[in-house]
């Protein structure tokens, strides 16, 4: 097993396994898993997280001791694997399972296939992996981008409809539109409401200034032009075509997202955990053209070693709590 030092594009069979049999050969024990993580975390050689020194030696415990400051560095410290009590090989098996399935997997399936002791362990592992699916500093969308919101959640009898529906997650979707046809990358996020205070910051975080942004005439998008975007709004009530014809891209993504949540996760997704699932769907959609499932495994591991740890308590409370608190501060 080897990995090239100068990275251009990962090569199947060299940088990542092509088959399950090859996976088993590459990662037959924890030592091989540690070596693989070291190459991913320090592709140009060891770098001490304390002093930045580039020289160290491997200790019998598996730790790397910096030659300069004598710090004992662990390859899993500061990553989603930090403080894990399970063998890394089991983690690798979990990540292979999740990325090799076209529609991913749920906690019950992961628990069964790996023989994990509890549902909670499988559930928390999946959320940690979903966090790693978002690459820090990822490129913003450009060209032509469609943006709209959708409601995700069960049907509430007698409840409100439309943008004011209660007890549902409001998910805003931004999708690159290719000319003359086809779609590029997608970005999604749960928002507290559909006001400009929620929608505009989302657009600014995921779309490059100067991009043509297509929306409906909802007032929450009115200041896009002032923010440096070429805003093209379509009044759906005046249009002869329904919304899914005028803005087909985001409506298709919304439909596929809901089908995935119902199919893979039986719709059992709470609002406070919704962003984790949006991250997974985004990761899969943006890599839909990849024919090598092993490449998805490689990308997930590559991002896992640069993703900070996520405690179980943080997962349980979800990102929603943070957003609600932020909303109260801004209110």
C-alpha positions in Angstrom: 0.0 0.0 0.0 1.4 3.4 -1.0 0.3 6.9 -1.4 2.0 9.5 -3.6 3.6 12.4 -1.8 2.8 15.0 -4.5 -0.9 15.1 -4.9 -2.6 15.8 -8.2 -5.6 13.5 -8.2 -6.0 10.4 -6.0 -5.3 7.2 -7.9 -7.4 4.1 -7.4 -5.4 1.2 -6.1 -2.6 3.6 -5.1 -4.3 6.2 -2.9 -7.4 4.3 -2.0 -8.7 0.7 -2.3 -10.9 -0.2 -5.2 -12.8 -3.2 -3.8 -13.8 -4.6 -0.4 -11.1 -7.3 -0.8 -8.5 -4.7 -1.4 -9.9 -2.7 1.6 -9.4 -5.8 3.9 -5.8 -6.2 2.6 -4.9 -2.6 3.2 -6.5 -2.2 6.6 -6.1 -5.6 8.2 -5.0 -4.1 11.6 -4.9 -0.8 13.4 -1.3 -0.2 12.7 -2.0 0.0 9.0 -4.9 2.3 9.7 -2.7 4.7 11.7 -0.1 4.7 8.9 -2.8 5.6 6.4 -4.1 8.5 8.6 -0.5 9.8 9.0 -0.1 10.1 5.3 -3.5 11.8 5.0 -2.9 14.2 7.9 0.7 15.0 7.0 1.0 14.4 3.2 4.3 16.2 3.0 5.7 14.8 6.3 5.1 15.2 10.0 4.2 18.6 11.4 4.1 19.1 15.1 0.8 20.6 16.2 2.5 22.6 19.0 5.7 24.1 17.5 5.4 23.3 13.8 8.5 21.2 13.8 8.9 18.8 10.9 11.0 16.1 12.5 9.9 13.4 14.9 10.1 9.8 15.6 7.5 7.1 16.2 7.3 5.7 19.7 6.4 2.2 20.7 3.0 3.5 21.8 2.2 4.6 18.3 2.6 8.3 19.2 5.0 10.6 17.3 7.5 12.6 19.5 8.6 15.9 18.1 12.4 16.3 17.9 12.2 20.0 18.7 9.7 20.5 21.6 9.4 16.8 22.6 5.6 16.9 22.3 3.9 13.5 21.9 1.6 13.8 19.0 -1.2 11.4 18.1 -2.5 11.2 14.6 -6.1 11.1 15.9 -5.8 14.0 18.3 -7.9 16.9 17.2 -9.9 14.8 14.7 -13.3 13.0 14.8 -11.5 9.9 16.0 -10.2 11.6 19.2 -10.7 9.6 22.4 -12.3 6.7 20.5 -12.5 3.4 22.4 -13.1 1.4 19.3 -10.3 0.1 17.0 -9.6 2.4 14.0 -10.2 -0.6 11.7 -13.9 -0.6 12.9 -14.1 3.1 12.1 -12.6 2.5 8.6 -15.2 -0.3 8.1 -18.0 2.1 9.1 -16.7 4.8 6.6 -16.4 2.3 3.8 -19.9 1.0 4.5 -21.4 4.6 4.5 -19.6 5.7 1.3 -20.0 2.5 -0.7 -23.8 2.6 -0.3 -25.4 4.7 -3.0 -27.9 6.2 -0.5 -25.8 5.9 2.6 -26.9 4.1 5.7 -28.8 4.6 8.9 -27.7 3.9 12.5 -29.6 0.6 12.8 -27.9 -0.7 9.7 -24.5 0.4 10.8 -25.0 -1.2 14.2 -26.0 -4.5 12.7 -23.3 -4.7 10.0 -20.4 -3.8 12.4 -21.8 -5.5 15.5 -21.6 -2.3 17.6 -22.8 -2.6 21.2 -25.4 0.1 21.0 -27.6 2.1 18.7 -26.3 5.3 20.3 -22.7 4.5 19.2 -23.7 4.0 15.6 -25.9 7.1 15.6 -23.1 9.3 17.0 -20.5 7.9 14.6 -22.7 8.7 11.7 -23.1 12.3 12.9 -19.4 12.6 13.3 -18.9 11.4 9.8 -21.5 13.9 8.5 -19.6 16.7 10.2 -16.5 15.6 8.4 -18.3 15.7 5.0 -18.1 19.5 5.0 -14.7 20.7 3.9 -13.6 23.9 5.7 -13.1 26.7 3.3 -14.9 25.0 0.4 -15.4 27.0 -2.7 -18.4 29.2 -3.1 -21.0 28.6 -5.9 -20.8 30.7 -9.1 -22.2 31.2 -12.6 -26.0 31.0 -12.3 -27.4 29.9 -9.0 -31.1 29.2 -8.2 -32.2 29.7 -4.6 -35.4 28.8 -2.9 -36.6 27.3 0.4 -38.5 24.1 1.1 -40.3 22.6 4.2 -38.9 19.3 5.4 -40.8 17.2 7.9 -44.0 15.3 8.5 -47.5 16.4 7.6 -49.2 18.2 10.5 -53.0 17.9 10.3 -54.6 21.3 10.6 -51.2 23.0 10.6 -50.2 26.1 8.6 -49.1 25.7 5.0 -46.4 27.4 3.0 -43.6 29.5 4.3 -45.2 29.8 7.8 -45.7 26.1 8.4 -45.1 25.0 12.0 -43.1 22.1 13.4 -41.2 21.6 10.1 -37.6 22.5 9.2 -37.1 25.3 6.7 -34.3 24.4 4.4 -32.8 26.9 2.0 -31.2 25.4 -1.1 -28.7 27.0 -3.5 -27.9 25.2 -6.8 -25.6 26.0 -9.7 -27.3 25.9 -13.0 -25.3 24.9 -16.1 -26.1 26.3 -19.5 -27.7 24.9 -21.6 -28.6 22.1 -19.2 -27.4 20.3 -16.1 -26.6 21.1 -12.5 -23.4 21.8 -10.7 -22.9 21.9 -6.9 -25.5 22.4 -4.2 -25.4 24.0 -0.8 -28.2 23.6 1.8 -28.8 24.9 5.3 -31.6 24.9 7.9 -32.8 28.4 8.7 -34.9 29.7 11.6 -37.2 31.7 9.3 -37.5 33.1 5.8 -36.6 36.7 6.7 -33.8 38.6 5.0 -31.8 38.3 8.2 -31.7 34.5 7.7 -31.6 34.2 3.9 -29.1 36.9 2.9 -26.3 35.6 5.2 -26.8 32.1 3.8 -26.4 33.5 0.2 -23.3 35.5 1.2 -21.7 32.4 2.8 -22.2 30.1 -0.2 -22.4 32.2 -3.3 -19.6 34.4 -4.9 -20.4 38.1 -5.3 -21.2 39.0 -8.9 -23.1 35.7 -9.5 -26.5 35.7 -11.2 -28.9 34.6 -8.4 -32.4 33.5 -9.4 -35.2 33.5 -6.9 -38.9 34.1 -6.6 -40.2 37.5 -5.5 -40.2 36.7 -1.8 -39.2 39.9 0.1 -36.4 38.1 2.0 -34.3 38.3 -1.1 -34.9 42.0 -1.9 -31.4 43.2 -0.9 -29.4 40.7 -2.9 -28.6 43.4 -5.6 -27.3 45.7 -2.8 -25.0 42.9 -1.6 -23.3 42.6 -5.0 -25.3 39.9 -6.8 -27.1 40.0 -10.2 -30.6 39.3 -8.8 -33.2 38.0 -11.2 -36.5 37.5 -9.4 -39.5 35.8 -11.0 -43.0 36.5 -9.8 -44.5 33.1 -9.7 -48.1 34.4 -9.3 -47.8 36.2 -12.6 -46.0 33.4 -14.4 -48.0 30.9 -16.6 -45.7 28.1 -15.4 -45.8 26.5 -12.0 -42.9 26.9 -9.6 -41.3 23.6 -10.5 -41.1 24.7 -14.1 -39.8 28.2 -13.5 -37.2 27.0 -11.0 -36.7 23.3 -11.8 -33.3 22.8 -10.2 -34.0 23.6 -6.6 -37.4 21.9 -6.8 -35.8 18.7 -8.0 -33.2 18.8 -5.2 -35.9 19.4 -2.7 -37.8 16.4 -4.0 -34.8 14.1 -4.0 -33.8 15.3 -0.5 -37.2 14.4 0.9 -37.2 11.1 -0.8 -33.8 10.3 0.6 -34.8 11.2 4.1 -37.9 9.1 3.9 -36.2 6.1 2.2 -32.9 5.9 4.0 -33.9 7.4 7.4 -37.7 6.7 7.4 -38.2 10.4 7.9 -37.0 10.1 11.5 -34.9 13.3 11.4 -35.5 16.0 14.0 -35.1 19.7 13.2 -32.2 20.2 15.5 -30.2 17.5 13.7 -31.3 18.4 10.2 -28.1 20.2 9.2 -26.0 17.0 9.7 -28.2 15.2 7.2 -28.1 18.1 4.8 -24.3 17.9 5.0 -24.4 14.2 4.0 -26.8 14.8 1.1 -24.6 17.7 -0.1 -21.5 15.5 0.1 -23.2 12.7 -2.0 -24.9 15.0 -4.5 -21.7 17.0 -5.3 -19.8 13.7 -5.9 -22.6 12.0 -7.8 -20.5 11.7 -11.0 -17.8 9.8 -9.2 -17.7 6.2 -10.4 -15.2 5.1 -7.8 -16.9 4.6 -4.5 -13.4 4.2 -2.9 -12.7 7.8 -3.8 -15.6 8.9 -1.6 -14.1 6.8 1.2 -10.7 8.6 0.6 -12.3 12.1 0.6 -14.2 11.4 3.8 -11.1 10.2 5.6 -9.1 13.1 4.2 -11.6 15.5 5.7 -12.0 13.5 8.9 -8.4 14.2 9.9 -8.9 17.9 9.6 -12.2 18.0 11.4 -12.3 18.9 15.1 -13.8 16.4 17.6 -17.5 16.3 18.2 -18.7 15.3 21.6 -21.7 13.1 22.1 -23.5 15.9 24.2 -22.9 18.3 21.3 -24.5 15.9 18.9 -27.5 15.3 21.1 -28.3 19.0 21.5 -27.7 19.5 17.7 -26.8 22.6 15.8 -30.4 24.0 16.2 -29.7 25.0 19.8 -26.8 27.1 18.7 -28.9 28.7 16.0 -31.8 29.5 18.3 -29.4 31.1 20.8 -27.8 33.1 18.0 -31.2 34.2 16.8 -32.2 35.4 20.3 -28.9 37.4 20.5 -29.7 39.0 17.1 -33.3 39.6 17.9 
